[in-house]
Amino acid sequence: MKKRKILKSTISFVSNRLSRTLFIMPIVLTIAGLFFIFEASSVSAFRQLGDSFYFLKRQLVFFVVGIGLMVFFSKLNYKKLYNLAIPALFISIVSLILVIIPHITDPVSGARRWISIAGFTFQPSEFTKLAMILYLSSWFVKKERERFISFAALMIFIILLIMGQPDLGTATIIVLLSVCMYILSGEDMKYLFASVPFGIAGLFFLIKTSEYRTKRFLTFLNPNLDIQGISYHLNQILISLSAGGLVGRGFSESRQKYQFLPEAHTDSIFAIIGEEAGFIGGVTVIIAYMYLLYLLYKVVRACPDRFGQLLSAAVFALLALQVAINLSGMVNLLPLTGVPLPFISYGGSNLLVMYILMGVAINIGRRNNL
């Protein structure tokens, strides 16, 4: 009896066509991602951990939790999130500080980005994306004069904390997301335009002061530079994509998964998709994202209140930014930054945040009969 009630409740909240599709699309992408996560990680997981299904099982747990969060936030009136903005930002700042304190977290590949809880790792910078969306959406609801200095100060503070890990990819996403929200809020643009040279100078300063980031940038300019060193990752990605051809090698036929391609199941998973499913498979994934973005665009246009518009527009912007930056890195249109491909790449923190935001978007759509 309880199962019937749960099923009936789930069906009821996705009864509208657009909301139903918004509910289904992330699940379809994640299921495809689960398949390719197993494909990309099975060999390395068996060699390193003795369990070919290790990463698949962990991602399955986050998948189930993510669906639950999406259902919960699709039912929770999005207007109630207004009061959660400041607590969410406070928790985010505290967690970002904790993660860079020695002896609280252990560095992985020289970076402190994760907090371990009950055997699972949590990435505070991913939660910061959600916190910034909630805070800026609530902050920009009311028009204020001369708000840019406060906006810039908050953004710089958050970026400094994230770069303390360091994590340039996430810092870039948060900067671009915040700027998008500032523009969409209708604030005065003159200060934003005036700050562009300082932003570019700051980016080059971060690149110049890190040998690793400098080499990564030089690799972007010349992929043939140091093929067995810093440009190895990029060249293996390009080999994967070119090997796929039009229709791919075939499922489970990837050769790059045999530990040739670094981060194959995380940020570089699109390369495995391209190798096994070819150009057609890659284009299919891109079309799926474009359709999902189109649905989110319809939610933004239909929402009558300012808070809902800003929230849904931020969800649209974050999804678009992560997809664009990840895929651009795969084909060397942008430097590799470690940004995950939403719903498909391995990583619980990003997956949960994206499902929460999709739940919010569904809620906004439902309340506007979409």
C-alpha positions as CSV (number, residue, x, y, z in Angstrom):
1,M,0.0,0.0,0.0
2,K,2.8,2.4,0.9
3,K,4.6,1.6,-2.4
4,R,1.4,2.5,-4.3
5,K,1.2,5.8,-2.5
6,I,4.8,6.7,-3.2
7,L,4.4,5.8,-6.9
8,K,1.2,7.8,-7.1
9,S,2.9,10.8,-5.4
10,T,5.9,10.6,-7.8
11,I,3.6,10.4,-10.9
12,S,1.5,13.3,-9.7
13,F,4.4,15.8,-9.4
14,V,5.6,15.0,-12.9
15,S,2.1,15.0,-14.5
16,N,2.9,18.1,-16.6
17,R,4.7,17.3,-19.8
18,L,7.6,19.6,-19.4
19,S,8.1,18.7,-15.7
20,R,8.0,15.1,-16.6
21,T,10.7,15.5,-19.3
22,L,12.8,17.5,-16.9
23,F,12.5,14.7,-14.5
24,I,13.4,12.0,-17.0
25,M,16.3,13.6,-18.9
26,P,18.8,13.7,-16.0
27,I,18.0,10.1,-15.2
28,V,18.6,9.0,-18.8
29,L,21.9,10.9,-18.9
30,T,23.0,9.4,-15.6
31,I,22.1,5.8,-16.7
32,A,24.2,6.4,-19.8
33,G,26.9,7.8,-17.6
34,L,26.8,4.7,-15.3
35,F,27.4,2.5,-18.3
36,F,30.4,4.5,-19.5
37,I,31.7,4.9,-15.9
38,F,31.9,1.2,-15.7
39,E,33.4,0.9,-19.2
40,A,36.1,3.5,-18.4
41,S,36.9,2.4,-14.8
42,S,36.6,-1.3,-14.7
43,V,40.2,-2.1,-15.7
44,S,41.9,0.5,-13.5
45,A,39.4,-0.3,-10.6
46,F,40.3,-4.0,-10.7
47,R,44.0,-3.4,-10.9
48,Q,44.1,-0.8,-8.1
49,L,41.2,-2.0,-5.8
50,G,40.5,-5.5,-6.8
51,D,36.9,-4.7,-7.7
52,S,35.9,-3.8,-11.3
53,F,32.5,-2.5,-10.1
54,Y,33.9,-0.2,-7.4
55,F,33.2,3.1,-9.0
56,L,30.0,1.9,-10.6
57,K,28.6,0.9,-7.2
58,R,29.6,4.2,-5.5
59,Q,28.0,6.2,-8.3
60,L,24.8,4.1,-8.1
61,V,24.5,5.1,-4.4
62,F,24.7,8.8,-5.4
63,F,22.3,8.2,-8.3
64,V,19.6,6.9,-5.9
65,V,20.2,9.6,-3.4
66,G,20.2,12.2,-6.2
67,I,16.8,11.1,-7.4
68,G,15.4,11.3,-3.9
69,L,16.8,14.9,-3.6
70,M,15.3,15.8,-6.9
71,V,11.9,14.5,-5.8
72,F,12.1,16.3,-2.5
73,F,13.1,19.7,-4.0
74,S,10.5,19.4,-6.7
75,K,7.9,19.3,-4.0
76,L,9.4,21.9,-1.8
77,N,8.1,25.4,-2.7
78,Y,11.1,27.1,-4.3
79,K,10.1,30.4,-2.5
80,K,11.1,28.8,0.8
81,L,14.7,28.6,-0.5
82,Y,14.9,32.4,-0.1
83,N,15.3,31.9,3.7
84,L,18.0,29.2,3.2
85,A,20.3,31.4,1.2
86,I,22.3,32.9,4.0
87,P,22.7,29.6,6.0
88,A,23.7,27.8,2.8
89,L,26.4,30.4,2.1
90,F,27.7,30.3,5.7
91,I,27.9,26.5,5.6
92,S,29.7,26.7,2.2
93,I,32.3,29.2,3.5
94,V,33.0,27.1,6.7
95,S,33.4,23.9,4.6
96,L,35.8,25.7,2.2
97,I,37.9,26.8,5.1
98,L,37.9,23.4,6.8
99,V,39.0,21.6,3.6
100,I,42.2,23.6,3.3
101,I,43.2,23.2,7.0
102,P,46.0,20.6,7.3
103,H,45.2,17.4,9.3
104,I,41.5,17.8,8.7
105,T,41.7,16.6,5.1
106,D,44.4,14.6,3.3
107,P,45.7,16.0,0.0
108,V,45.0,14.0,-3.2
109,S,47.5,14.7,-6.0
110,G,48.6,17.8,-4.2
111,A,45.1,19.2,-3.8
112,R,42.8,19.5,-0.8
113,R,39.3,19.4,-2.2
114,W,37.4,16.7,-0.3
115,I,36.0,16.0,3.1
116,S,35.5,12.3,4.0
117,I,32.2,11.4,5.7
118,A,31.3,7.8,6.5
119,G,33.5,6.4,3.7
120,F,32.3,8.8,1.1
121,T,34.0,12.0,0.0
122,F,32.3,15.3,-0.2
123,Q,33.6,18.2,-2.3
124,P,32.6,21.6,-0.6
125,S,33.4,23.6,-3.8
126,E,30.5,21.8,-5.5
127,F,28.1,22.7,-2.7
128,T,29.4,26.3,-3.1
129,K,27.8,26.4,-6.6
130,L,24.4,25.7,-5.1
131,A,25.0,28.1,-2.2
132,M,26.0,31.0,-4.6
133,I,22.9,30.3,-6.7
134,L,20.6,30.5,-3.7
135,Y,22.4,33.6,-2.2
136,L,22.7,35.6,-5.4
137,S,19.2,34.8,-6.5
138,S,17.8,36.0,-3.1
139,W,20.1,39.0,-3.1
140,F,19.3,40.2,-6.6
141,V,15.5,40.0,-6.0
142,K,15.5,43.6,-4.9
143,K,17.2,46.4,-6.8
144,E,20.0,48.2,-5.0
145,R,22.2,51.0,-6.2
146,E,26.0,50.6,-6.2
147,R,25.9,46.9,-5.4
148,F,28.9,45.9,-7.6
149,I,31.6,46.4,-4.9
150,S,29.8,44.1,-2.5
151,F,29.2,41.5,-5.2
152,A,32.9,41.6,-6.3
153,A,34.1,41.4,-2.7
154,L,32.0,38.2,-2.1
155,M,33.1,36.6,-5.3
156,I,36.8,37.3,-4.7
157,F,36.6,35.9,-1.2
158,I,35.0,32.7,-2.4
159,I,37.5,32.4,-5.2
160,L,40.5,32.8,-2.9
161,L,39.1,30.0,-0.7
162,I,38.7,27.7,-3.7
163,M,42.1,28.5,-5.0
164,G,43.5,27.6,-1.6
165,Q,42.7,24.0,-2.5
166,P,43.6,24.7,-5.4
167,D,40.8,24.2,-8.0
168,L,40.9,26.6,-10.9
169,G,38.2,24.8,-12.9
170,T,35.6,25.2,-10.2
171,A,36.7,28.8,-9.5
172,T,36.2,29.6,-13.1
173,I,32.7,28.1,-13.1
174,I,31.7,30.1,-10.0
175,V,33.1,33.3,-11.5
176,L,31.2,32.9,-14.8
177,L,28.1,31.7,-13.0
178,S,28.1,34.7,-10.7
179,V,28.7,37.1,-13.6
180,C,25.8,35.5,-15.5
181,M,23.5,36.0,-12.5
182,Y,24.7,39.7,-12.2
183,I,23.9,40.3,-15.9
184,L,20.5,38.6,-15.7
185,S,19.6,40.6,-12.6
186,G,19.6,43.8,-14.6
187,E,22.3,45.5,-12.5
188,D,24.4,48.3,-13.9
189,M,26.9,46.9,-16.4
190,K,29.4,49.7,-16.4
191,Y,31.3,48.4,-13.4
192,L,31.3,44.9,-14.7
193,F,32.8,46.0,-18.0
194,A,35.4,48.1,-16.2
195,S,36.4,45.0,-14.1
196,V,37.0,42.8,-17.2
197,P,40.7,43.8,-17.6
198,F,41.3,43.1,-13.9
199,G,39.7,39.7,-14.2
200,I,41.8,38.8,-17.2
201,A,44.9,40.0,-15.4
202,G,44.0,37.9,-12.3
203,L,43.6,34.8,-14.5
204,F,47.0,35.2,-16.1
205,F,48.5,35.9,-12.6
206,L,47.1,32.5,-11.4
207,I,48.5,30.8,-14.5
208,K,51.9,32.5,-14.2
209,T,52.4,31.8,-10.5
210,S,51.8,28.0,-10.9
211,E,54.2,25.9,-12.9
212,Y,51.6,23.2,-13.5
213,R,49.0,25.8,-14.7
214,T,51.6,27.4,-16.9
215,K,52.5,24.1,-18.6
216,R,48.8,23.3,-19.0
217,F,48.2,26.6,-20.7
218,L,51.2,26.1,-23.0
219,T,49.9,22.7,-23.8
220,F,46.6,24.3,-24.8
221,L,48.5,26.5,-27.2
222,N,50.6,23.6,-28.6
223,P,49.3,20.1,-27.9
224,N,52.5,18.6,-29.3
225,L,54.5,20.2,-26.5
226,D,55.9,17.5,-24.1
227,I,53.7,14.7,-25.3
228,Q,54.9,12.3,-22.7
229,G,54.6,14.9,-19.9
230,I,52.1,17.6,-19.3
231,S,50.3,17.3,-22.7
232,Y,50.0,13.5,-22.3
233,H,46.4,13.8,-21.0
234,L,45.2,16.0,-23.8
235,N,46.8,13.9,-26.5
236,Q,45.2,10.7,-25.1
237,I,41.8,12.4,-25.2
238,L,42.4,13.4,-28.9
239,I,43.5,9.8,-29.7
240,S,40.3,8.5,-28.1
241,L,38.0,10.8,-30.1
242,S,39.8,10.3,-33.4
243,A,39.8,6.5,-32.9
244,G,36.0,6.4,-32.6
245,G,35.4,7.6,-36.1
246,L,31.8,7.9,-37.2
247,V,30.2,5.1,-35.3
248,G,32.8,4.1,-32.8
249,R,34.8,1.0,-32.0
250,G,31.7,-0.5,-30.3
251,F,30.6,-0.8,-26.7
252,S,33.2,-2.3,-24.4
253,E,35.8,-2.0,-27.2
254,S,37.7,1.0,-25.9
255,R,41.5,0.7,-25.8
256,Q,42.1,3.9,-24.0
257,K,40.4,2.6,-20.8
258,Y,43.4,0.3,-20.3
259,Q,45.0,3.1,-18.2
260,F,46.2,5.0,-21.2
261,L,43.7,7.9,-20.6
262,P,43.9,9.6,-17.2
263,E,40.7,10.5,-15.4
264,A,38.8,8.4,-18.0
265,H,35.7,7.9,-15.8
266,T,35.6,11.4,-14.4
267,D,36.3,14.6,-16.4
268,S,37.5,12.8,-19.5
269,I,34.5,10.4,-19.9
270,F,33.3,12.1,-23.1
271,A,36.5,10.8,-24.8
272,I,35.5,7.2,-24.0
273,I,32.0,7.9,-25.3
274,G,33.5,9.3,-28.5
275,E,35.8,6.2,-28.8
276,E,33.1,3.6,-28.3
277,A,30.0,5.4,-29.8
278,G,31.8,7.5,-32.3
279,F,30.8,10.9,-33.7
280,I,27.2,9.9,-33.7
281,G,27.2,8.9,-30.0
282,G,29.0,12.2,-29.1
283,V,26.5,14.3,-31.1
284,T,23.6,12.4,-29.5
285,V,24.9,13.3,-26.0
286,I,25.3,17.0,-27.1
287,I,21.7,17.0,-28.5
288,A,20.4,15.6,-25.2
289,Y,22.1,18.5,-23.3
290,M,20.8,21.0,-25.8
291,Y,17.2,19.7,-25.3
292,L,17.6,19.8,-21.5
293,L,18.8,23.4,-21.7
294,Y,15.8,24.3,-24.0
295,L,13.4,22.9,-21.4
296,L,15.1,25.0,-18.7
297,Y,14.9,28.0,-20.9
298,K,11.1,27.5,-21.1
299,V,10.9,27.4,-17.3
300,V,12.8,30.7,-17.1
301,R,10.6,32.4,-19.6
302,A,7.4,31.2,-18.0
303,C,8.2,32.1,-14.4
304,P,6.4,35.3,-13.4
305,D,8.4,36.2,-10.2
306,R,11.9,37.5,-10.0
307,F,13.3,35.0,-7.5
308,G,12.1,32.0,-9.6
309,Q,13.4,33.6,-12.8
310,L,16.9,34.1,-11.2
311,L,16.9,30.6,-9.7
312,S,15.9,28.8,-13.0
313,A,18.2,31.0,-15.0
314,A,21.1,30.1,-12.7
315,V,20.4,26.4,-13.2
316,F,20.4,26.9,-17.0
317,A,23.7,28.9,-16.7
318,L,25.5,26.3,-14.5
319,L,24.5,23.4,-16.7
320,A,25.4,25.3,-19.9
321,L,28.8,26.4,-18.5
322,Q,29.8,23.0,-17.2
323,V,28.9,21.2,-20.5
324,A,30.5,23.9,-22.6
325,I,33.8,24.0,-20.6
326,N,34.1,20.2,-20.3
327,L,33.5,19.6,-24.0
328,S,35.6,22.5,-25.1
329,G,38.5,21.0,-23.1
330,M,38.0,17.7,-24.8
331,V,38.6,19.2,-28.3
332,N,41.2,21.7,-27.1
333,L,39.1,24.8,-27.6
334,L,39.8,25.6,-24.0
335,P,42.5,24.3,-21.6
336,L,41.6,21.2,-19.6
337,T,40.3,22.4,-16.2
338,G,38.9,19.4,-14.4
339,V,35.2,20.4,-14.8
340,P,32.9,17.3,-14.8
341,L,30.3,16.6,-17.5
342,P,27.0,16.9,-15.6
343,F,25.1,13.7,-14.8
344,I,27.6,11.6,-16.8
345,S,31.0,12.0,-15.1
346,Y,31.9,10.1,-12.0
347,G,31.6,12.2,-8.9
348,G,28.9,12.2,-6.2
349,S,29.1,15.9,-5.1
350,N,28.5,17.3,-8.5
351,L,25.8,14.8,-9.2
352,L,23.8,15.5,-6.1
353,V,24.1,19.3,-6.6
354,M,22.8,19.0,-10.2
355,Y,19.9,16.8,-9.1
356,I,18.9,19.3,-6.4
357,L,18.9,22.1,-8.9
358,M,16.9,20.0,-11.4
359,G,14.4,19.5,-8.6
360,V,14.2,23.2,-8.0
361,A,13.6,23.8,-11.8
362,I,10.9,21.1,-11.9
363,N,9.2,22.8,-8.9
364,I,9.3,26.2,-10.7
365,G,7.9,24.6,-13.8
366,R,5.1,22.8,-12.0
367,R,4.0,26.0,-10.2
368,N,3.7,27.6,-13.6
369,N,1.8,24.6,-15.1
370,L,4.6,23.5,-17.4
